[in-house]
């Protein structure tokens, strides 16, 4: 005991100290004479207030009662100068009798040996290690959150959906509540998404909607951030003091959210601020330090980039779609015939393409109807579509003058030759037909199909038939084959439906099933007004969006 580098003490069966080594004196300050015979518990045990705790709570002395060795960590022993020394310890009972001769029942506990060491340095090192691990785990958790937010937001180009996903992701990871305010236009501000983990969704949804406009001279924190400022950390409701209307709306939000702390970060990218993300805690004692601020700013910066991409996508899509629609001529309404058309762009903005419809009066009184598709999904395909459409119009008009009215197959053959000579268009499919009124008010269709999906004839009583006659595509001199003409009577109140492959083709569905579905829906919708029929066809068929869709419908008078 004298040479050990650990403090050692021994007690008798009543817990009075009977031995005390030099290392125990170094650790706790008492000399051997000061401690011998004194109760260990009353001498060494103190709580933080200096009081002696109940003896039954003293773990090192339990060995006197149960005869079982024990050990512990973080035990505080009282030093002679009054301070508490954090120690790790182990205890073992001292038995009477010869352990080789007496059984366990014959042996009595005569005392206790306690070995202890100063654990302050080791406990501090372990505490620092735990704190470091906790910080690392917190950083990793937030990095995973930022990565998840980036992935989720990048999966949609719909602004509203992206921002609703954002507030659901950051709560409760970065706060108890969150909301997003967007700059709309002309200085107007709109709260587009809000959530609180402890409030009913209906209460929070009532906070969304238009807000007061952005002031010319921003004084409040939200206005300053929206006008290009940096992120702002706030202490709660009392920190929103400006009397401007926008700040009043923000103060009302803070009151509903019971904000104890908050941070407002700009949603900005490429030199433009699109809005602001506000996060906050409703629980006292929580706030946003420097590390939290960096994370929130990173999330806001990534969200700003998503908004920038979404708006760029919308602008490109609107431009491409407007160009495509402007290339499609308005429909005539000759006599009692009725025509309706629809154009639906592909889901991808770059896929505006070569689908088109057309209808025009011919010099002999017939109505020319066209549906076509130029190979390709880009602006170049749309430009080539315009070339081919105009050439077909000119050829159809020129070859319909009496007395030698050319059949549709001859018109398409001429178009095929002209395409190779004066157009950049490659392959194309199309249907050109002549809707003619015969004697007695009867109508008929004469048409030629160049590799295009078959038109659908829907009679007034719901009967349906695909006009299957077809021939080779346009634009490839190497293709061999014919393009036969066909004739079909068009009964009163029947509907002729021409469409491009974007309506019926999908990667995940068999083409024959889609054609059957088109035929079934056409039958069910036969008696609807023509406008409603084409709208319902699109709604029920639900094009996949992989390709643009052109649809042309003609209703025969009754």
VENTATA-V652096 format. One record per pair of residues at least 12 apart in sequence whose C-alpha atoms are under 10 Angstrom apart, sorted by the first residue. I is the first residue (numbers start at 1). J is the second residue. Records with the same first field share a line. If there is no record, write none. Layout:
I->J  J
//
This chain:
1->19  20  21  22  23  24  115
2->20  21  22  23  24
3->21  22  23
4->21  22  23  24  115
5->21  22  23  24  116  117
6->21  22  23  24  26  27  89  114  115  116  117  118
7->20  21  22  23  24  25  26  27  28  87  89  114  115  116  117  118
8->20  21  22  23  24  25  89  90  91  113  114  115  116  117
9->21  23  24  32  35  36  40  91  112  113  114  115  116
10->36  40  91  92  93  94  111  112  113  114  115
11->36  37  38  39  40  61  64  93  94  110  111  112  113  114
12->37  39  40  64  93  94  109  110  111  112  113
13->61  63  64  65  93  94  95  108  109  110  111  112
14->39  40  61  64  65  110  111  112
15->37  38  39  40  41  42  61  64  110  111  112
16->35  36  37  38  39  40  41  42  43  111  112
17->32  35  36  37  38  39  40  41  43  111  112  113
18->32  35  36  37  38  39  40  111  112  113
19->32  33  35  36  37  113
20->32  33  34  35  36  114
23->116  117
24->115  116  117  118
25->79  80
26->79
27->77  78  79  80  85  87  116  117  118
28->44  77  78  79  80  81  82  83  84  85  118
29->78  79  80  81  82
30->43  79  80  81
31->80
34->80
40->60  61
41->53  54  55  56  57  58  59  60  61  77  78
42->54  55  78
43->77  78  79  80
44->76  77  78  79  80  84  85
45->58  75  76  77  78  79  84
46->76  77  78  79  82  83  84
47->76  77  78  84
48->76  83  84
50->78  82  83  84
58->75
59->71  72  75  90  91
60->72  75  89  90  91  92  112  113  114  115
61->91  92  93  111  112  113  114
62->91  92  93  112
63->91  92  93  94  109  111  112  113  114
64->91  92  93  94  95  108  109  110  111  112  113
65->93  109  111
66->93  109
67->92  93  94  95  107  108  109  110  111  112
68->91  92  93  109
69->90  91  92  93  94  112  113  114
70->89  90  91  92  93  114
71->88  89  90  91  92  114  115  116
72->87  88  89  90  91  116
73->86  87  88  89  90  116  117  119  123
74->86  87  88  89  118  119  120  123
75->87  88  89  116  118  119
76->88  118  119  120
77->116  118
85->117  118  119  120
86->116  117  118  119  120  121  122  123
87->115  116  117  118  119  120  121  122  123
88->115  116  117  118  119  120  122  123
89->114  115  116  117  118  119
90->113  114  115  116  117
91->112  113  114  115  116
92->111  112  113  114  115
93->108  109  110  111  112  113  114
94->107  108  109  110  111  112  113
95->107  108  109  110  111  112
96->108  109  110  111
97->109  110
139->291  292  295
141->173
142->170  173  174  292  295  296
143->295
145->169  170  173  174  295  299
146->169  170  295  296  298  299  300  302
147->299  302
148->169
149->162  165  166  167  168  169  170  299  302  303
150->166  299  302  303  305  306
152->165  166  169
153->165  166  302  303  305  306  307
154->302  303  305  306  307  309  310
155->306
156->306  310
157->306  307  308  309  310  311  312  313  314
158->306  307  310  311  313  314
159->192  303  306  307  308  309  310  311  314
160->192  193  307
161->192  193
162->193  303  306  307  310
163->179  180  181  182  192  193  194  277  303  306  307
164->179  180  192  193  194  195
165->193
166->178  179  180  193  194  277  299  300  303
167->179  180  193  194  195  196  277  278  279
168->193  194  195  196  197
170->195  279  296  299
171->195  196  197  279  280  281
172->195  196  197  198  279  280  281
174->279  280  281  287  288  292  295  296
175->196  197  261  262  263  278  279  280  281  282  283  286  287  288
176->195  196  197  198  199  257  258  259  262  279  280  281  282  283  286
177->194  195  196  197  198  199  204  254  257  258  259  262  278  279  280  281  282
178->193  194  195  196  197  257  262  263  264  277  278  279  280  281
179->191  192  193  194  195  196  204  207  208  253  264  276  277  278  279  280
180->192  193  194  195  208  264  265  266  267  275  276  277  278  279
181->193  194  208  209  210  211  222  226  266  267  274  275  276  277  278
182->210  211  226  266  267  273  274  275  276  277
183->211  213  214  226  227  273  274  275  276
184->210  213  274  275
185->213
186->213  214
187->212  213  214  215  216  226  227
188->210  211  212  213  214  215
189->209  210  211  212  213  214  223  226  246  275
190->208  209  210  211  212  213  275
191->205  207  208  209  210  211  275  276
192->205  207  208  209  210
193->205  207  208  209  277
194->206  207  208  253  277  278  279
195->207  208  257  279
196->256  257  279  280  281  282
197->257  282
198->257  282
199->256  257
203->256
204->253  256  257
207->249  252  253  256
208->253
211->245  246  247  248  249  250
212->244  245  246  247  248  249
213->244  245  246
214->226  227  244  245  246  247
215->227  244  245  246  247
217->244
218->242  244  246  247
219->240  241  242  243  244  246  247
220->239  240  241  242  243  244  245  246  247  248  250
221->233  234  239  240  241  242  246  247  250  263  264
222->240  246  247  250  263  264  265  266  275  276  277  278
223->244  246  247  250  275  276
224->264  266
225->264  265  266  267  273  275  276  277
226->264  265  266  267  268  272  273  274  275  276  277
227->266  272  273  274  275  276
228->266  267  268  271  272  273  274  275  276
229->265  266  273
230->264  265  266  297
231->263  264  265  266  267  276  277  278  293  294  296  297  300
232->262  263  264  265  266  278  293
233->261  262  263  264  265  278  279  280  287  288  289  290  293
234->259  260  261  262  263  264  280  287  288
235->259  260  261  262  263  280  281  287  288
236->251  254  255  257  258  259  260  261  262  263  280  281  282  287
237->250  251  252  253  254  255  256  257  258  259  260  261  262
238->251  254  255  259  260
239->251  260  261  262
240->252  254
250->278
254->280  282
255->282
256->282
257->280  281  282
258->280  281  282  283  284
259->279  280  281  282  283  284
260->280  281  282  283  284  285  286  287
261->279  280  281  282  283  284  285  286  287  288
262->278  279  280  281  282  286  287  288
263->277  278  279  280  281  287  288  292  293  296  297
264->276  277  278  279  280  293  296  297  300
265->277  278  279  293  296  297  298  299  300  301
266->278  296  297  299  300  301  303  304
267->297  298  299  300  301  302  303  304  305  306  307  308
268->300  301  302  303  304  305  306  307  308
269->300  301  302  303  304  305  306  307  308  309
270->304  305  308
272->304  305  308
273->301  304  307  308
274->303  304  305  307  308
275->300  303  304  307
276->300  303  304
277->296  297  299  300  301  303  304
278->296  300
279->296
313->348  349  350
314->349
315->349
316->349  350
317->345  346  347  348  349  350  351  352
318->349
319->349
320->345  349  350  351  352  353  378  379  382
321->343  344  345  346  349  351  352  353
323->352  379  382  383
324->343  345  352  353  354  355  356  379  382  383  385  386
325->342  343  344  345  356
327->356  382  383  385  386  387  389
328->341  343  355  356  357  358  385  386  389  550
329->356  357  358  359  360  389
330->357  358  359  360
331->357  358  359  360  361  369  552
332->358  359  360  361  367
333->359  360  361  367  554
334->360  361  365  366  367
335->557
336->555  556  557  558
337->367  435  493  554  555  556  557  558
338->495  529  530  531  553  554  555  556  557
339->359  369  495  496  497  530  531  552  553  554  555  556
340->359  497  530  531  532  533  534  535  551  552  553  554  555
341->356  357  358  359  497  498  499  530  531  534  535  550  551  552  553  554
342->356  357  499  531  534  535  538  549  550  551  552  553
343->355  356  357  499  500  548  549  550  551  552
344->502  503  538  543  545  547  548  549  550  551
345->502  545  546  547  548  549  550
346->377  502  543  544  545  546  547  548  549
347->543  544  545  546  547  548
348->377  545  546  547  548
349->377  378
350->377  378  379
351->376  377  378  379  381  382  545  546  547  548
352->376  377  378  379  380  381  382  547  548  549
353->373  374  375  376  377  378  379  380  381  382  383  384  385  547  548  549
354->372  373  374  375  376  377  378  379  380  381  382  383  384  385  386  388  425  428  547  548  549  550
355->371  372  373  374  375  376  377  381  382  385  386  428  429  430  499  500  501  502  547  548  549  550  551
356->370  371  372  373  374  382  385  386  388  389  430  499  500  548  549  550  551  552
357->369  370  371  372  373  389  430  431  498  499  500  549  550  551  552  553
358->370  371  372  389  390  392  393  432  550  551  552
359->371  393  432  433  434  552  554
360->393  396  397  434
361->393  396  397  434  435
362->393  396  397  398  399  400  401  434  435
363->396  397  398  399  400  401  402  405
364->397  400  401  402  403  405  436
365->400  401  434  435  436  437
366->400  433  434  435  436  437  438  445
367->433  434  435  436  437  445
368->393  396  397  400  408  432  433  434  435  436  445  446  447
369->393  431  432  433  434  435  445  447  498  552  553  554
370->389  392  393  430  431  432  433  434  447  449  498  499  552
371->389  429  430  431  432  433  449  452  453  455  497  498  499  500  550  551  552
372->385  388  389  428  429  430  431  432  449  450  451  452  453  498  499  500  501  550  551
373->385  388  427  428  429  430  431  452  499  500  501  502  548  549  550
374->386  388  425  426  427  428  429  430  474  475
375->425  426  427  428  429
376->425  426  427  428  547
377->546  547  548
380->424  425
381->424  425  426
383->424  425
384->419  423  424  425  426  428
385->423  424  425  428
387->419  422  423  424  425
388->415  416  418  419  422  423  424  425  428
389->415
391->414  415  418  419  422  423
392->411  412  414  415  416  418  419  432
393->411  415
394->411  415
395->410  411  412  414  415  418
396->408  410  411  412  414  415  432  433  434
397->411
398->411
399->411  414
400->434
407->432  433  434  446  447  448  484  485  486
408->431  432  433  434  446  447  448  449  483  484  485  486
409->431  432  433  446  447  448  449  450  471  482  483  484  485  486
410->448  483  484  485
411->432  433  448
412->430  431  432  448  449  450  473  474  483
413->450  474  475  482  483
415->474  475
416->428  450  473  474  475  476  477
417->474  475  476  477
418->475
419->474  475  476
420->474  475  476  477
423->475
424->475
425->474  475  476
426->474  475  476
427->473  474  475  476  477
428->450  451  452  472  473  474  475  476
429->449  450  451  452  453  471  472  473  474  475  500  501
430->448  449  450  451  452  453  454  470  472  473  474  498  499  500
431->447  448  449  450  451  452  453  454  455  470  498  499  500
432->446  447  448  449  450  485
433->445  446  447  448  449  485  486  487
434->446  447  448  487
435->447  487  488  489  490  554  556
436->489  490
437->490
438->489
441->492  557  558
442->489  490  491  492  556  557  558
443->488  489  490  491  492  556  557
444->487  488  489  490  491  556
445->486  487  488  489  490  496
446->485  486  487  488  489
447->467  469  470  483  484  485  486  487  488
448->469  470  471  483  484  485  486  487
449->467  468  469  470  471  472  473  483  484  485  486
450->469  470  471  472  473  474  482  483  484
451->469  470  471  472  473  474  483
452->468  469  470  471  472  473  498  499  500  501
453->466  467  468  469  470  498  499  500  501  504  515
454->466  467  468  469  470  497  498  499  500  501  515
455->467  468  469  496  497  498  499  500  552  553
456->468  495  496  497  498  499  515  518  519  522  553
457->488  490  491  494  495  496  497  498  519  522  523  553  554
458->490  491  493  494  495  496  497  519  522  523  524  525  526  527  555
459->490  491  492  493  494  495  496  522  523  526  527  555  556
460->491  492  493  494  495  523  525  526  527  528  555  556  558
461->493  494  523  524  525  526  527
462->494  495  519  520  521  522  523  524  525  526  527
463->494  519  520  522  523  524  526
464->494  495  496  518  519  520  521  522  523  526
465->496  519  523
466->496  497  515  519
467->486  487  488  496
468->486
469->483  484  485  486  487
470->482  483  484  485  486
471->483  484  485
472->484
490->555  556  557
491->555  556  557  558
492->555  556  557  558
493->526  527  554  555  556  557  558
494->526  527  554  555  556  557  558
495->522  526  527  530  533  553  554  555  556  557
496->552  553  554  555  556
497->522  534  551  552  553  554  555
498->550  551  552  553  554
499->549  550  551  552  553
500->547  548  549  550  551  552
501->543  547  548  549  550  551
502->543  544  545  546  547  548  549  550  551
503->515  518  537  538  541  542  543  544  545  546  547  548  549  550  551
504->516  517  518  541  542  543  544  547  549
505->543  544  545  546  547
506->543  544  545  546  547
507->544  546
508->544
509->544
514->541  543
515->541
517->537  540  541
518->537  538  540  541
519->537
521->533  536  537  540  541
522->534  536  537
525->537
529->555
530->553  554  555
531->553
533->553
534->551  552  553
537->551
538->551
//
